């Protein structure tokens, strides 16, 4: 975002992608609008004071758009980790107990950088795999990674912001 801003002057960014579900019942068949990100990575600490969670600022604006578009969604905390190997049963259980519904790898760092530089970030996700303490499901991974629905929603949202 910082480099794109420097080159183009852009200060609003839409980020979307896939993630792992920590709560299949809540996320199945729905887009996920993050409200907070657990900071289990290092990048966010360069841009924001230490804390366990970072607020995702524009989730309400995204929710208004998803309601208007009648797009299925859920909102909740997500866990940002910088390596999949850290998604251990113990940490999955701990994040779920804290209310996290998904795990992904970028949001905390990107939100912290955007906050630091005064940029607006809009983020939504689609769960592909399911991390459960007893098993690992990958059936939805291909669709979450290759479905163009997220791109079309992002382009429609771009017109509004």
CORDAVEN-V811911 format. One record per residue. N is the residue number from 1. RES is the residue in one letter. PHI is phi in whole degrees, 0 to 359 (NA if undefined). PSI is psi in degrees with one decimal (999 if undefined). D_CENTER is the distance of its C-alpha to the mean C-alpha in Angstrom with 1 decimal. Layout:
# CORDAVEN-V811911
N|RES|PHI|PSI|D_CENTER  N|RES|PHI|PSI|D_CENTER
This chain:
# CORDAVEN-V811911
1|X|NA|-40.1|15.7  2|X|296|-45.4|18.7  3|X|293|-41.3|20.8  4|X|297|-40.3|20.0  5|X|299|-44.1|21.0  6|X|298|-40.1|24.1  7|X|280|-41.0|25.1  8|X|247|-19.6|24.4  9|X|88|-0.8|23.9  10|X|300|140.0|20.6  11|X|227|7.1|18.8  12|X|236|132.0|16.2  13|X|227|135.2|13.2  14|X|251|123.3|11.0  15|X|239|131.3|8.1  16|X|214|155.4|7.2  17|X|177|-163.4|7.6  18|X|260|165.0|8.1  19|X|205|174.7|7.3  20|X|261|138.9|9.9  21|X|275|137.4|11.0  22|X|254|-4.2|12.7  23|X|212|84.8|14.3  24|X|303|-41.0|15.6  25|X|297|-35.7|17.6  26|X|279|-30.0|14.9  27|X|256|-15.6|12.4  28|X|300|125.1|15.2  29|X|73|15.8|15.7  30|X|228|152.3|13.0  31|X|282|154.7|9.9  32|X|247|124.4|7.2  33|X|255|107.9|6.7  34|X|291|140.1|5.2  35|X|253|-29.1|8.6  36|X|211|153.9|8.8  37|X|235|124.6|7.6  38|X|290|133.4|10.6  39|X|267|80.2|12.0  40|X|259|29.4|13.3  41|X|225|-175.9|13.7  42|X|252|-24.8|16.3  43|X|299|-40.3|15.2  44|X|297|-26.0|14.0  45|X|287|-12.5|17.5  46|X|283|-22.9|19.2  47|X|243|-13.1|18.0  48|X|219|148.9|17.7  49|X|300|149.0|20.2  50|X|303|137.1|19.5  51|X|192|160.8|17.8  52|X|288|-40.7|15.9  53|X|238|153.3|13.0  54|X|238|131.4|11.8  55|X|289|137.9|11.5  56|X|261|106.3|9.0  57|X|293|-38.9|12.0  58|X|259|24.6|11.8  59|X|295|-32.5|10.3  60|X|293|-38.8|13.9  61|X|295|-40.6|14.8  62|X|296|-40.5|12.2  63|X|299|-43.8|13.5  64|X|303|-42.4|17.0  65|X|295|-45.1|16.4  66|X|296|-37.0|15.1  67|X|296|-47.6|18.2  68|X|299|-38.6|20.5  69|X|277|-4.8|19.4  70|X|56|36.6|19.7  71|X|272|131.0|16.5  72|X|293|132.5|15.6  73|X|208|165.2|12.5  74|X|219|156.5|11.7  75|X|241|152.0|10.1  76|X|169|177.9|9.5  77|X|287|146.1|8.7  78|X|235|162.8|6.4  79|X|248|118.6|8.3  80|X|266|122.4|8.0  81|X|236|153.1|11.2  82|X|260|1.2|13.2  83|X|202|133.9|15.2  84|X|298|-27.1|15.2  85|X|295|-15.1|18.6  86|X|275|-3.7|17.4  87|X|277|62.0|15.9  88|X|281|162.7|19.4  89|X|304|-42.4|20.6  90|X|297|-44.2|21.3  91|X|287|-36.1|17.9  92|X|301|-46.7|16.2  93|X|299|-42.5|18.9  94|X|295|-46.1|18.3  95|X|295|-41.0|14.6  96|X|299|-41.8|15.4  97|X|297|-28.4|18.3  98|X|277|-5.1|16.3  99|X|101|7.1|14.3  100|X|289|136.8|11.0  101|X|252|-8.9|10.2  102|X|205|163.9|7.9  103|X|230|136.6|7.8  104|X|213|-175.6|6.3  105|X|235|6.5|8.2  106|X|227|-28.5|7.5  107|X|302|-47.5|5.4  108|X|301|-44.9|8.4  109|X|294|-43.1|10.9  110|X|292|-42.1|10.1  111|X|296|-41.9|9.9  112|X|298|-43.3|13.0  113|X|295|-42.3|14.8  114|X|297|-42.2|14.2  115|X|300|-44.9|15.6  116|X|299|-42.1|18.4  117|X|266|-0.6|19.5  118|X|79|26.0|19.1  119|X|267|157.0|16.7  120|X|262|131.8|14.5  121|X|239|135.5|10.8  122|X|235|121.0|9.3  123|X|230|135.8|5.7  124|X|216|157.1|5.4  125|X|226|166.2|5.2  126|X|225|126.5|8.5  127|X|286|134.3|9.8  128|X|247|-50.6|12.6  129|X|252|163.6|14.2  130|X|237|121.2|15.0  131|X|262|113.6|15.6  132|X|238|153.5|18.5  133|X|295|-22.0|21.0  134|X|254|-17.2|23.7  135|X|203|174.2|22.4  136|X|227|121.5|19.8  137|X|250|134.4|19.3  138|X|239|8.6|18.4  139|X|304|-35.9|19.8  140|X|267|2.0|16.8  141|X|297|-44.9|15.4  142|X|299|-48.0|17.6  143|X|297|-42.4|16.7  144|X|296|-32.7|12.9  145|X|276|-22.5|13.6  146|X|235|2.7|16.5  147|X|286|128.1|16.3  148|X|280|-5.5|17.0  149|X|303|-38.3|16.0  150|X|295|-40.1|12.6  151|X|297|-45.1|14.8  152|X|297|-40.8|17.3  153|X|297|-43.2|15.1  154|X|298|-40.8|13.7  155|X|294|-39.5|17.4  156|X|295|-41.4|18.6  157|X|294|-36.1|16.2  158|X|305|-39.3|17.5  159|X|298|-29.1|20.9  160|X|276|-23.7|20.2  161|X|258|999|18.9
